[in-house]
């Protein structure tokens, strides 16, 4: 079955009488434009999002009819869960993770990063509140950080965060 677009999310559905067949993917497959997988019931799926990044989320509907839905399920993975205690702590840990070019996710007031031993050791040595847990990585930060100087008369994102965190 060829899928070229999403059609909503099961979390916004009111009709619960439908059979839901899940297509399990890993967190790093959420941006893949072409993907070949099978659903839990064995339906072969080919995702082809050629025009744009699909940015698949947990529960996104790929196909539906009157009786059945095929939706995305992001698998849980081992994560570093960071609970920053202040805005300054949050901005500095985000900066450090960004400097390592690692993906950063958020859930509530927690920051999530796919588990990595060197980062875990660094966070522990830097006295951050960090735990290892199995979680779904669903809400990735999307930022483009400018250099740390003024560009076109405006401050960079890092400079704005630093100003906010030091004024508190």
N, C-alpha and C positions, 0 to 999 in steps of 0.2 A: 504494500500500500504506500503510495507516494503522498507525503504531507508537505505543503508549501506555505502554510500559514497557521497561526494559532486562532482559536475562536473562543476566547474567554478563559475563565478559571473555575474549577469545581467549587471553590470556596464561596463563590457568589451565586451558586445554583440554589433554587428553592425546591426543585423536584428531586427527591432522594430515591425514587423508584427505578432509576436507571442502573444498569450494570456498568461498573467502572473497571476497565482493564488498564493497568498501570504500565507505563514504559519507564523502567528504571534507568537513570543515568547518573554519572558521577558529577560532582560540582564543576569540574574543569571541562565538561562536555556541554555546559549550558550556553556557550557562545559559538559552538560549532555550527557552521552553515550547512554542512553535509554530514549525515550520520546514518549508519545502517545498524539497526537494533531489532530485537524481538520483544514484544510485550510479555507480561507474566503468563498470559494464556497461549503464547506462541505465535501471535500475529507478527509477520515480518513488516517492519516499518522502515521507510527511507525518508529521512528528513532532508529537504532541499530548500533552504532559505537563501536564495541567491542574491536577492536585492538588499538585504540588511542583516545585521547581527540579530539572531533570534532572541537573545536574552531570556532563555527559558527559566521559568520559575516553578516551584513545587505546586502542582495542581493545574498547570496550564492545560487547556483542552486542545488536543491535536485533531480529533475527529469525533463526530457524534451523529447518531441517528435517533429514531424514536425510542429505542430500547437500550442502547449502549453508548458509552463514552470511552475514548482512549485519552488518557491524561498522563502528564509527566509526574514522576516521583523521583526526587533527588535523594540519592543514597546518603546515609549518615557516614561520616568519616571522623577519624581521630583529629581533634582540633586543640589548639591552645586557646583557652578562654581567658580573656584579660578583663578585669573589672577595675577600670581607672577610678581613682578616688577624687579626682578634681579635673577641671578643664585643662590645667597645665600638664597634668599626668597624661591625660588622653591625647593632647596635641603632641607631646614629646614621644610617646610610644608610637603614634601614627607616623610621625616623622621618621623614626628609626626603622619601622617596618617598610615604609615607602622607600627609604634609602637602599634597602635590600631588594627592592623590586618584587616584593611578595604580595599576593592578593590579600586584601583586608575586607572582612565582612563585619556586619553589625547585627545585633539582635537585642532589642531593648537598650539597656545601658552597658551592654557588654560588647567587646571587640573580639572577633574570631579570626583565627589564622589557621590554615592547614598545618598539622603538626610537623615540626622540623626541629631536630635535636639542637643545632647551634643557636637557633632563635630562642628555644626554651631555656637553654643555659644562660644566654644573655639576659633574658627577662628576669630569671631568678637572681642572677648576680646584681641586677639593677634594682632589686627589691620591688618589682611589680607584683601585684596580686594576680597570679596566673595559675590556672588549673588545666588538666588534660581531660577532655570529655569527648564522647561520641555525639556529634551534632550534624544537622543539615546546614550546609553553607548556601544560603539563599539570597541574602541581601548584600551584594558587593558594593563597596564604595566606588563611585565613579568620579574621579577628579583628574584634572590636568593641572599639574602644578607648574607655575611659571618660575623662572629663576627668582632667587630671594631678594631681588632688587626691584626698584620701580620700573614698570614698563608702561609707557604711554600715560604716565601720570597716576596710575593706580598701583596699590600694593599687591604683592603676590598673595596667594592663598595662605601660605605659611606665615607670612608677615601679619596678615589679618588675624589668624588664629593666635599667634604669639601676643599681639596687642590685646585681644580679648582675654587671654589667660593671665596676663600679667596685671591687668587692671582690676581683677577680682580680688 
